[in-house]
Amino acid sequence: MVIDGRLRFGAPQIALYDSCPRRFFYTHVLHVGGRRTTTAFMHLHEAVRSVVEAVIASDVPVTEQELIDRTDTALAGEGLGEHGYRAEFRDLASAMLRFFLSGRAGAIAEAPVAVSINLGGEEILVEPDEVLMRPDGIRAVRRVRTGHMRSAESKDVGAAALILAVKQAYPGAVAELVHLSDGEASELSLSDRELKGRTDKLSKFLADIRAGRFPAEVSSRTCPNCPAFFICGPTPDGPLQKKVRLTLPVGESRSDWTRIAVAPPRPNLRTNRMNTEELLDYDDVGDALREGRSLRPARGYRFLLAQGAISTSCPAR
Ligand code: SF4
């Protein structure tokens, strides 16, 4: 892989590399992988997430009635206002949001700031969801999720990135994972040895990404639920060139891979180009992978696929 500029990924993005490097490649490098079919339950979580974000962004404490009103509005905004299970969804959302508010009781909210962690010249950007000065005088830097906690979540590289960010920017503070479906806030704790191991792992991931290593972690359990399931397989031969601009924000669902048109490539019979206004970029890349054909031009950015090799091992399914 040919990359101009420094790598910069958010902690959730790099955690995806940990679970399956190939999925990371489809999601954050090629921006393909298909779309998930959204369920009513996913819309419920989206509604809760929007209320949480609004509460964090607001300087004014939220009353019980305001919480109910905001929940109803958010559920309606997600198309659940007339759903047959609307009452049940409303109860679930209310329980999650009440727990969220209870964790803030008596605390002073501070504006969360993104923390940049430099690892060997590359960058991990950690964006806490909220920072609270608790009544006991301890500052809590929190990541808030609406779902349940995964078994390894408190020890994975994402957790390590949050701990590193807290050590760097909030000395003396604690790092917390809040899971609203569990109704639990878990304080993160890694021993020095564990933290060093995770830091080394993060550095290795970044080096592997730069080197174009994206092996597939094939699993009969996770692959069927992967958005990239139907395109996962061989990738075209040749180096992939991307230009990276360093000023973009990084978030859970955004990529720091900037799409910048590059200068016309030198004539090369083995070079395929993607650069037209006719097609959406991700649709065409996905279609090309699915159909096993060469890439067609795509909008707004250009991949140069030339003779060479990137990691292209095909998962055996
Ligand atoms: S289908 Fe499986 S191997 Fe392929 S990207 Fe998804 S999780 Fe990884």
Boltz pocket constraint, residues with backbone or C-beta under 6 A from the ligand:
constraints:
  - pocket:
      binder: B
      contacts: [[A, 20], [A, 22], [A, 23], [A, 24], [A, 26], [A, 216], [A, 217], [A, 218], [A, 219], [A, 222], [A, 223], [A, 224], [A, 226], [A, 227], [A, 228], [A, 229], [A, 232], [A, 233], [A, 315]]
      max_distance: 6.0
